[in-house]
């Protein structure tokens, strides 16, 4: 998921006054000092990881925290000493901490990371993306094996539209060609002018929609408009729990218009032993988009503790 390189992943919230902003900033720093293993540490501190300790970091959104817990608990089960630095911030901050060695392992999204490292790079396949990203990474870092799980842009339709036009989870964007002229599609303002948006949907799939409604980047405005049928199709991220809650149908993208965003461990080369590498590769092999969507829903909809969700899934997947 690209929360820095693509503006569609950047969700900015504004406060009403400077005092509120300062209070929120202080609260964020205080909250970041509490980790899921009960330790207290400031994730913005640049201290290098202690020898023999794997420091698993996460960015400041719920799915990243969940993935970090999955990685960390899998490594703990193999006898490695693990600590956490959760909710660090944006990719600029986390990538810097990976480079200086204060974080050892970080859940990343391969195509989004490549777009950050090389905005002009083409994303032809998972393997090509990973090789291109590895070539651009700091020499102390590398990517492990990617999981099938992706959190990326998609065109999704609401349940009413899916039923009306016979669209299912096996349907592709090409199946919208005949019905698109009757549909209003929603998304961020940028979605209207991007190749990974309306331009690409027309040039790659021949889709011409009735109209476009400017909303937000897969956030509450988009979710609400799609639920209420104010729009019939929208740009929704593929692991958004609203998909399950509202029974949205995500249309497949066989031409890969929206690129790659496979969940992939970013690690320091000297931070993991062979068993640690094998452990995270085994996690990736078991994690697909449907599974990640379910785990995200448990955390974000059912309000379960991400650490508990991580432990339960690792056990059910035979990874611990």
N, C-alpha and C positions, 0 to 999 in steps of 0.2 A: 504494500500500500504506500502510495507516495504522498506523504503529508507535507513535503517541502518542495519537491521538484515540480509537481503539478499543482496549480492553484486550486484545482477542484478538490484537492485533498486538504486544503488549508481552510479551517473553519475558525474565523476570528470572532471573538465575543467582546463587545464594548461595554464598559461600565459607565455609570452616569456621572461620576465625579472622580477627581484625582485621588481623594481620600479612600474611596472604595477600591480603586486600582491598587493602592499601596497595601491596603488590608488584605486584598486577595493575593497579592504577591507574597506577603508574609505568611499567609496561610498555606500557600503552595509549598514554600520552602520548608515549613514545619511538617506538612503532610509527607513530603518526599523523604523525610528522615526516618520514617517508620516503614520497615520492610516486612515482607510476608513471612520471614523466618524469625521475626521478633527482634532483630537487631536494630540498632539505631545508628544511622550513618547518613551523612549529607551526600547525595549522589552527584552534586555539582563539584565536590572536592576532587582534585585531580591526582590523588595519591595512587601510585602504581599498586596493582594487586599483589597481595602478600604471596611469596613463593609457596607453591603447593595448594593455593586456594583458587578456585574458579569463581570469578565474579560475574554473575549473570545480570545484565542490565535490561531495561525496557524503556520504550518511549512513553509519552504521556497520553496514552489512550488504552481503553480496557482490553482490547484484544492483545496488544503487545505485552501487557502485564500477565495475562493468561498464558501466552506462549512462553514467556520467561519462566513462569512457574513450572510449566511442563518440562522445559529443558533442564531447569535446576533440579527438580525432583527426580528426573530420570538419571541424572549424573550422581545425585546423592545415593540412589539405590545401588550404584556400582562402587560405592565406597569413596567417592571423591568429596573433598571438602568444598562446600558451596556457600557463598553469601550472595545477597541480592542488592541491586541498586535499581529500584523501581521509579517510574514516572520521571525520568531524567529530563525529557524535553524533546526538542525537534532533532531531526537528523544531523544538522550542523553540530549540535552539542554531543550527541551520542557517538557520531563518527570520530570526533576529536578525542573523546574518551577512549575509544577503541585504539586509536593511534598511539595515545600516550600510555596505554597499558593499564589504565585504571578500571577498565571493563574488559573481561575476557571473552564473553559470549553475548551475542545480541540477536534476537529474532529480527530478520530483515525480510524484504520483499524484493526479489531479484531484479525485476524490470524497473522498479521504482528507484532502487539503489543505482542501477546503471544510468538511468536518466539524470540522477543527481551528479554522478561522476562524469558523464559524457552525454549532455542533452541531445546531441546530434546522432547518437548511436541508433542503429536499426535493431529491432527486436524480432528476429526471424523464428527462433525456437528457444526452448528453455535452455538447451545446451549452449547455443550460441550466445544467449544473454549472459549466462554464467561465465563463459570464457572471456567475453568482452569485459565484464565487470571485474573479474580477477586481474585482467591486464591493467586496469585503471586503479585498482586498490593500492593503498599504501603497502609497501613491501613486507611489512610485519603482519599483514592481515590476509585472510583467505575466506572463501565460501565453501561450506560443506555441501552435501547433496540437497537438492531442492525437494520439497514435498509437492504432491499434486494439489494441495490446498492453495487457493488463490483468493485474495481480497482485492478485487479490481472493479472498474466501472462495468456496468451492464445495462442493457435495456430490459426493463421488467414491465410487465403489464399486471393490472389488478385482476382479482378473481372474476369480476363481472365481465371484463373484456376477454379474458381467457376462455370463459364458458361460451360467450357469444360467438367467438371465432374459432373455437376448437383448438386452442393453444395449450400445450402441455409442457412439462419439463424437458421433453425430447424435441420440442419445436426450436427452430433456429430463427435468426433475424431475417433470413430469406423468406420465411413463411409470413412475414408482415407485409410483403410487397403489395399485395392486392388490397389489404385492409388499411394500410397506413394513411391513405387520403381521408379516412374517416376518423382518424385518431389525433388527439392533442397530446403532444409529448412535452414533458417538463424536465428541467435540469438547471444547473447554474447558468448565469448569463454567458459564461465562456463556452459552454457546451454548444451553443448555437453557432459559433464561428470556428470551432476546432475540427481538425481532421478526425481526432478521436471524439467525435460528436456528430452533429447533423451533417457536416460536410462529408465525412467518411461514410455515414449511413447511406447517403445518397450515391456517392461515387463507387462504393464497394458493394452495397446490397440493393441499390436502386430504390431506396425508401424515400418517399416524399410525403411528409405528414401534413395534416390539415392546418396545423399551426403549432407554434412553440410558446410555452409559458415559462418565463424566467422565475426560478424559485431559488433553491440553495444547492449546495454540493452534497446531495444525498442525505440531507439533514431533515429536521422536523417539518419544514415547509413542503419538501418533496414527498415525504412519507404521508403527510396529511392530505395533500392534493390528490395523491394516487388512491388513498383509501376512500376519499369522498367522491372519487370519479370526476374531480375537476380536471384532471388529466387522466388519460387512459394508459399511457406509457410514460416511463421516466428513467432517468439515470440513477440507478440504485447500486450500491456496492454489494458484491456477491456474498459477503458474510454478514450483512445487516440483519439482525434478528427480526426486524419488521417483516421480512420475507416470510418467516414462519408464522408470526402473529397474525398477519393480514392475508396470508395465503397468496402472496404475489407469485407470479410465474416468471422466472429468469430465463430469457431466451438465449440459446447457445450462440456462440460467435465463432463459427468454423473458419472464417477468414482471419481471425485474430486481430480484428480492428483495434481492440482495446489493449493490445500488447500482453505482456506477462507481468504477474505480480505473485509469483510463487513464494510461499513462506520458506525461508532459507536461513540456516544459522550462519551468521558472520562471526568469525572467531580470530583470535590472535594465534599465529602459527606455533608459538612456544607455550601457549596457555593450556593446551589439552594433550593428554597422552593418547595413545592409539585406542585404548578402551573408551575414552571420552568421545573421540571422533566417531567410533563405531556406534556408540550409544545414541548420539544425536542423529546419525544417519538412519538408524533404526526407527527413531521417532518420525523422521521425515517420511519414511516409507509407509507408515501407518496413517498419516494425517492427510485427509482429503478435504475438499471444500465443504461437502455435506457434513462431515464430522465437525469441522471447525465452526460451521454455522450453528450446529446443535450446541457445542460447548459455549460459544458466545451467547446464545440464547439463555442458557442456564445462568450465566453471570449477569447479563444485562436485563433480562426479563424476569427471571426467577429470583434474582438478587442473591445467588449463592456466592460464597467466598471463592475467588478464582483459584486459590491454593487447594481447596477441597475438590474443586472440579478437576483440576490438573491431576491430583493424586488418584481420583476415582477413574479417570480415563486411562491413565497409564496402567493401572491394574487391570482394567477391562480389556486393554489392548495387548496384554501379556508382556509389557515392557518393564515391569518391576516385579 
